């Protein structure tokens, strides 16, 4: 195997296929309303990282998606994925209510997207207890290990806040999935390697990779239209993903190596190439060259 696939991990853990079902809440982000910043990340659109057209209550969204997946893929187990914006950015009682609404029959886990600098203790206490019965993952955006790039992205936090968050979550035995953007205009290969090494050092559990897609109406989109940034080439993206994977410890689960955004919402996305072709090209190149996840990671020091 070129890398440790998320689908294989879930099958091994639960004994069968497990599907993530997106849940979309009416939320915002502390990086938009002035709590830690304004305007949000320059790449983030009004959807807040989710392009699902989900409507209704948490339970209604899950049941609708669950019915579709059960019929199409014969799946029986699911993870409720709270996907958009910062899902810990709400009063605790509201947070607890929506989480408990998701714990319906056949849901075996929770995946909660949030920020490294907004992890309230009461919310984490609750998730730590819930993790004894359900598989709980916190999806934390880092995007890059280069703190200069983090500032350009208007992330509202630096590398130190991510490191602090990862340490806190590991102490509570909560699963960590880290989101990384490969090929930012301000990053080079050293940043790619350093990002992988930092995730190794923190023993994160999972990672999601995606290219820099550019959405209409965003600050990044306006920079692109003014000619201030230029996406890297597709071939360069593939090389950087392979470099990242080869420097990532082989026990870290790779949830994806390319993301996607709706064509109608994008100024640029994945070089007008299907995500699965890009994925397959990366896997084929790794296999043809004998590369595997972690093959550049140095052994433990004695």
Helices and strands as residue ranges (DSSP letters): H 6-14, E 18-23, H 58-73, E 77-82, H 92-102, E 107-114, H 121-130, E 135-143, H 147-152, H 159-171, E 175-181, H 189-202, E 206-210, E 214-215, H 219-225, H 234-246, E 253-256, G 263-265, E 266-268, G 270-272, H 275-289
